[in-house]
């Protein structure tokens, strides 16, 4: 892994604020970041940034799927065909949750997720992620 640039104690100076210069510079960053072996992602699917808000409903198990806690809301972090990462404000009481993701203006899709990790960030913020197990439909 290359050494990180240490800018402690240095002053920043504006080099260019031209949109074209910024775009060209970022293209170089993207080109470097996509070179082989710069970063090896062992995931089966590529993730995308997902910054939508959605509901998280804890359920007791993957088989019974009975609601076992209060519905909370989360802010998306990333999304792939196999899983989701998100931020939330309270610990999640169950290993299984149903997330409701908006598919269009009036349509939501519900997915059973097995929460595989949760990280405490600081008071009031947690970072969690899990694997999609299946699509679900709520009984009326």
N, C-alpha and C positions, 0 to 999 in steps of 0.2 A: 504494500500500500504506500503511495507517495506521501511524503511529509506534508502536513497541513501548513499553510501560510500563516505565520504569526504576526499580526499587525498591532500588537500591544505597544503603546507608546508612540505610535506614528500618527501624523495628521493626515486627514484626507484632503485631496485637492481635486477639483472637477477637471477631468481630462476632456470630456466632450458630453454635451447634452443633446447632440443631434440624434433624432430618431433613427436615421440610417446607420450612424456609427454604433448606436446601442444594438440595433437589430443585427448588424454584422458581427459584433462582439459576442452576442448571445448565440448566434449560429455556430461560432467557434467552440463555445462551451458545449453546445448540444452535440456537435460533431465529435469532440473529445469524449464526451460521456457515453457515446454510442459505439466507440471503438471496442473491438473484441477484447475480453479479459480486463477491461477497466473496472467493471462491476459485474459479478456473476450472480444472477438472481436464480435461486434454486427452485422457485415456485413453478408450478405447472402452467399457470396462466399469468399473463401480464396484467398488472394493476393499473387502474386509472384513478386520478383524483376524483373524489365524490364528496361534494360539499353541501349536500342537501340535509335538511332536518327530517327525522323520521321517528316513528314510535317504536318502542321496544317493550314487548309484553313477555314477562317471565312465565314459563310453563314448567310443570313438574317433571315431565320426561318426554322423550322423543316418541314414545308409544301412546301414552294417554293424552298428552298435550292439554292438560287442564291448567287454566290460569292460576298461578300461585303467588301473585304479588301485584303491586301497583304498576300500571302502565307508566313508563317514563319516556322522555324524549332524548334523542341523541343527535349529534352532529356528525355527519359522515366524514371519513378520512380518506379511505380508498375502497375500491370495488373491483372485483374480478369475477369471472364466471363461476369460480369455486368458493368465494368468500368475501367478507366485508370487514373493514376496520372502522372504528368509530370512537368518538369522545362522549363521555357522559358524566353527570355530576354526582351520582350516588353509586355505591357498590351494587352489582347485580346479584340478586339472591339465588339465582338458578343457573345451572350450566346450560340450560336450553331456553331460548327466547324466540319469539316470533317478531320479525321486523317487517314493517309495512312501508314499502318503497313506492313512491309515486311514479307511475308509468306515463301518465298524460294528465291533462287538466282535471279530469274527473275519474281517473282510474288508479287504483293502487293494487300492487301485488304483494302477497304475504309469503314470507319464507321462514321455515324453521331453521334456526342457526344453532349449532353447537359452539358455545363460547369456549375457545381453546386457550385464551390467555387474557389477563387483565393486569394492567400496570397502574399503580397509583402515581399520579404526576405531582400534585400538590393539593392542599385542602380544597375539596369541591370539584376536582377534575381527575378522571380516570381515562385510560386509553385501553380499549379492548378490541378483540378481533375473534372471528370464528369462521367456521365452514358452513356453507349452505348444505342442508340435508335434503330438503324437498320443499316444494310449493305447498301452501295450505290454504284452505278456505274456511273462514269463520262460520259456524252455524248460527243462524238467526235466532 
